[in-house]
Amino acid sequence: MRRPWKNRSQAEVKEAICGYISISPWLFGFVILTFIPILSTIYYSFTRWTIMDAPVWIGMENYVRMFTNDPLFYQAIKATGLYVAMSLPIVIVFGVLLSLLLNMKIKGMNFYRTLFYIPAVISGVSIAMLWTWLLQPDVGIVNTLLALVGIEGPKWFWDPKWALPSVASMSLWKVGGSAVIYLAGLQNIPPQLYEAAKIDGAGKVRTFFTITLPLLTPTLFFQLIIQMIEAFKVFTEAFVITKGGPLKATYFYLLYFYEEGFQHFNTGYASALILVLVVVIMSMTMLVNYTSNRWVYYEGDEKAK
Amino acid sequence: MKRETRKIVMALAILLCMSTFLFAAGQKETVATDAKKAEVVTLEWWTWNSEEYDEAVQRSLVKEFEASHPNIKINMTLLPTKGFETKMTTALGAGVGGPDVAFFSISSWFPKALDLGPYIERDTFDTGMYYEGFWDTKTQFNGTTIGLPLGVGASLVMYNKDLFDAAGVAYPTSDWTTQEYLEIAKKVANPAKKIWGCEILTRPFRAIWYNYGPNARLYSMDSTTVDGYLNSPESLSAYGWFYDLMRSGATPSVSDMSTLSTENTGPIDLFMADRLAMATLNQGHMLDAVRAGKNFGVVREPGVGNNQRHVNAWSMLVSIWEGTKHPEEAWTFLKWYVGPEGQKFLMDNGNLFPSIETVAVQYKDADKDYVKGFLEILNDKQVAIWRGSHPSGTKVEATIKDLWDMIKLGTIKKSEIKRELDKLVPRAQETLDEAKKTLLY
């Protein structure tokens, strides 16, 4: 329970003031660059605004149009939802598997850890360009290798059926970054638990499912939320490679938002679009948080016993 | 531990959500404009670097102007193209800190340009010196003159003479038709050697579409009606021609076009690599080809029968911001810079093709065939789909993107195109009506 200011010692007050002064640069930045833009976005979402002229208040019109008369909105929701459903398991599963490999005690492991982390620091546009060439149907290395074993590779980004899975598969590139987080989680698991399991005669698979995986769930929970939000914000791949096509297979939500806001200058409508995305992301985050009681285990937790 | 971890996770999640807001947030920047020293006026001039006029040439231009106008100083601010757009949009939208003179390259900025009509009339400034099409199409907005056209550019078909000679095919002539284009492309293509006849068009409703007839456009010239234009017989013929082109085997694959050609500016890389016998490029590419020693020719885009011929042409609109505090000095600079003196300076010292015909004919290589071919193209009627433009106009075009993809991918039969166009009309009309709500006039 907080004590009133008048009951605090001079030292405590000084410490508090120092604290506020210390966070003031961040606070200032937050208010100017985040909080005020958020409030502005909410306001503009109820207006018709092209940036050049004063916004015109139109009430709920943007939202009504979005939900009742905008097929592109649903197209973007569908493409983004499918992308999240495809890319999230890839990042989670391959991230965990890679972290298990990187947790092995072998010579030169630090080199491998660095190697797998490198892709995480490369810019998204460069990665997109790289994948464009990797998956180029006629001269790309993937189809060239497939041809060597007698398989005719698909047209990847240029086939409506394959475009979305192709973009989702690019998530593989990011697993090095999440693997480092899992690695930290793995190294926090007390070694005595593994020793006890070994004494009890548990095999590697059983040890993984009864010790490693349950005690990794807090990290998984964290990663699930972060990666889910990242997946909802997919943009660069579509902007650079597919332009939302073919046949709008990769017409992601942020691409639609970008076109509305920065190409068509429908800034009011774009503001409404981005607010809906924020609501969707927040709802999904809360849902994951709500279900976490059932599957996230903490050391010393009753469920873990 | 459990509760704290959750709190941290939730806090991070909220911060990440907030970052999506920031995606939409622009930065407000202001530039001081008024710098009066004695009687000398300093003008803010925002520009960018380009193939036609690089930084050094533009700085020399400023010196040249200042030497003959001692009471005006020019503060030239060179910006990257994308940064230029952001800075202009922010300044013009905010109504403060804009430049006195700048490129008004985006249609949504047009209402913020000073009406030059009174200055032109007072000084009896000769607007007739500019190519007529460029004056009509590029400088007029909502009944007012909003700027002067600097330089000219246009799409043109460049053909590789060596590939034509190797295939034993005669060079195209300026009276060629779309059907001849198709036949020539098939004859010069050699898929076994990865040599293609021509590229895949990036979008419809450009010069070739217009050449099919006055109704082969997205919507009526008064920007009100889609039906009878998007799905007109002329429009259908143009789509049919594109369908035949895509099935001809004369073009690279869609993926090859995407990865091997240069983004947005035409397939110059494929042309330079002798992989494309014909490519629709522009005058900048033409000069690149000259520098690279390519053996090429230039011809206008193919026509249809005796129909009016069109060209996709452009010019940089240079305007005075309506918020300028020095309109007289800005007008003095503008009419010098975009007048005969300034454009000749940029032509002689840079790579500008002037928008003034009497200056353009003085181009150093004016006697060369490629320059003659280019200058001839400039007299064709210009595609002016966005005349009196509105910022959401391209949205209407986006409604037909799926049909374009279907034709490219071969997922539609030729006989089904008419039905698809008819189906698209209501949606395109709705989009047009919605877009018109944001019209700037």
Interface residues (C-beta under 8 A of the other chain):
Chain A: L33 T34 P37 I38 S40 T41 R48 T50 I51 M52 D53 R65 N69 P71 T132 W133 Q136 P137 D138 K155 W156 F157 W158 D159 P160 P218 F221 F222 I225 I226 I229 E230 K233 G245 P246 L247 K248 L254 F257 E259 G261 Q263 H264 F265 N266 A270 S271 I274 L277 V278 I281 M282 T285 N289 S292 Y298 E299 G300 D301
Chain B: M1 K2 T5 R6 V9 M10 L12 A13 I14 L16 C17 M18 T20 F21 L22 F23 A24 A25 T89 L92 G93 S108 W109 P111 K112 S253 V254 S255 D256 S258 T259 P391 S392 T394 K395 A398 K401 D402 D405 M406 K408 L409 T411 R427 E430 E434 A435 K437 T438 L440
